[in-house]
């Protein structure tokens, strides 16, 4: 059987098919042993378009390193959706420590709008472990430059808070881009830190409010020396919209690439959907890729030699249901089109629109 | 009791193509509307229901632990019976149909869900979701017609074994969870040699594991907690399982066997269109009337017609769409079979008893014979009359 201790196996035998978690979560959703979840303990609207949530994770949470991101699962309209957010709180060894995320509203975004409008203390969210390579390396660099735009400021806040909490000497500079002061996330706290910490230099540029900030306009070579004169020797962390990151990468080309770490925050948008027969279908578990013929995915899997489970072949019995990892598909019965990642789909009545990967 | 408002209607095979297509389109439209409305309300419903079921299970077992006291035994057995009924019908059966797959909650995924009864969930998914729902009421393909041990259709040839029909039915009802567990094994096909035992080894292993775990839980582990009084929780658990078995059997047999439901042959359902499939689902199913609590306990299988039209849509919606479905059936002249439990089940019991006996003469021939006899009598009477009255 499994490598579980005998006492747990005994408990499982009593609990029956639903498992011990099936009962624990009725008492407290955070009590589950097999899943990492967090409770929202505080909700703050720092700006009109964003919400800052303080989360208290359960015992399954293993913490994160400053700069990493986590997957957060939120139920919107009955459907669980997963999105990635970078905790903005400082890294800590304390078990059970709370973490903070800030969500910015995206036009048409299901989860961001739901959280900004409806997040409240007591809500329970799914939480993934810290992931990603972006973040503070160990040992910490001698000098640090942070360049952030929009919600890209969040992993940078984590790095900043982590370093400033431990160190009063190490120079840290932050170059923040926002449309205007009202929409600058963490403005008050950053200003307070800049006043109280001599080793922290803060420069803001408001792209739609010229004159309101320390600098003007979007990122340009002239901004850099003011933030960090020795930027070529500082370890630089950049996070924000694609345009900002492209401009930053341009500056660090020609030999300086190793000093620059970049994390891209692309606003969620519908994946460009192609036409049937245009893309490639990838069967992830079988490691087979075929050119989309436009036929239902079940048929294409069988033609590729995969023995997929099936039943009625007409969208009724759900025997052929598998997880679509990524891509856009059309339901041939309802005509509905969906680009949701990690979605359960019925292969016999689904056709791909463009590239698609399915767990089969 | 059928509620036909127009003369007898054609079967799916006989009806004009545009008639069935039009009916199919109306059913598809109901489906689309339901899909658009499905959301938080339905997610909250299934979660609330699960909460109630888990509460009844814990409460029932706690009471049965003190089952040596009669009030605790009665209350505990009742609570555990309700827990098993909810888990089996409104939760298990519906979740495994994929009715809540759209929520992306792995605990409510139809493919992963396992239920508190002897039948392994994956075998159920195969025999029920696929075989029964695709081939509903097609004799020779839908093995729910008789479960391999009963005669539930005139199309099944009679044999002396079926004299015991009422006895086999009572046994099946009492031990229904084991009957269902063995269903995918196709015992009658093993006996006839159609299927080799070797093909079924994997299934047998799966059945054994599930039956063993369930029996251990209900008949060893929980009773053991009561020490010297183990007999009370043991009796309570056994009773709860039997209560669930009898209730499930009753509701399920009312789904396709009351008077008026129709069966179909493989020939007439070959190359079925989507509209014809919808039509056959209505003709082969029957509903039970009752209040909201009754429907929940029945797993909304009291809306068998709606369930067969839309097996993968949340069952809590069947009550509201039954209004539209019944209205559409009236317009198309499709019989919509609905009646109270005692009447529907009564007709099922009569059917079980009637089919235990051989059909002496096919009823059509009986009618012809009667008619011919009547005609002979009339002619004889006229002849006699002519003979008596001189022209």
Boltz contact constraints between the chains, C-beta under 6 A:
constraints:
  - contact:
      token1: [A, 14]
      token2: [B, 221]
      max_distance: 6.0
  - contact:
      token1: [A, 16]
      token2: [B, 116]
      max_distance: 6.0
  - contact:
      token1: [A, 16]
      token2: [B, 217]
      max_distance: 6.0
  - contact:
      token1: [A, 17]
      token2: [B, 114]
      max_distance: 6.0
  - contact:
      token1: [A, 17]
      token2: [B, 115]
      max_distance: 6.0
  - contact:
      token1: [A, 17]
      token2: [B, 116]
      max_distance: 6.0
  - contact:
      token1: [A, 23]
      token2: [B, 54]
      max_distance: 6.0
  - contact:
      token1: [A, 26]
      token2: [B, 51]
      max_distance: 6.0
  - contact:
      token1: [A, 26]
      token2: [B, 54]
      max_distance: 6.0
  - contact:
      token1: [A, 77]
      token2: [B, 39]
      max_distance: 6.0
  - contact:
      token1: [A, 77]
      token2: [B, 40]
      max_distance: 6.0
  - contact:
      token1: [A, 78]
      token2: [B, 39]
      max_distance: 6.0
  - contact:
      token1: [A, 78]
      token2: [B, 40]
      max_distance: 6.0
  - contact:
      token1: [A, 78]
      token2: [B, 42]
      max_distance: 6.0
  - contact:
      token1: [A, 78]
      token2: [B, 43]
      max_distance: 6.0
  - contact:
      token1: [A, 78]
      token2: [B, 103]
      max_distance: 6.0
  - contact:
      token1: [A, 79]
      token2: [B, 103]
      max_distance: 6.0
  - contact:
      token1: [A, 79]
      token2: [B, 104]
      max_distance: 6.0
  - contact:
      token1: [A, 80]
      token2: [B, 104]
      max_distance: 6.0
  - contact:
      token1: [A, 80]
      token2: [B, 105]
      max_distance: 6.0
  - contact:
      token1: [A, 311]
      token2: [B, 130]
      max_distance: 6.0
  - contact:
      token1: [A, 312]
      token2: [B, 130]
      max_distance: 6.0
  - contact:
      token1: [A, 312]
      token2: [B, 134]
      max_distance: 6.0
  - contact:
      token1: [A, 316]
      token2: [B, 133]
      max_distance: 6.0
  - contact:
      token1: [A, 316]
      token2: [B, 311]
      max_distance: 6.0
  - contact:
      token1: [A, 317]
      token2: [B, 129]
      max_distance: 6.0
  - contact:
      token1: [A, 317]
      token2: [B, 130]
      max_distance: 6.0
  - contact:
      token1: [A, 317]
      token2: [B, 133]
      max_distance: 6.0
  - contact:
      token1: [A, 318]
      token2: [B, 98]
      max_distance: 6.0
  - contact:
      token1: [A, 318]
      token2: [B, 110]
      max_distance: 6.0
  - contact:
      token1: [A, 318]
      token2: [B, 312]
      max_distance: 6.0
  - contact:
      token1: [A, 319]
      token2: [B, 130]
      max_distance: 6.0
  - contact:
      token1: [A, 344]
      token2: [B, 101]
      max_distance: 6.0
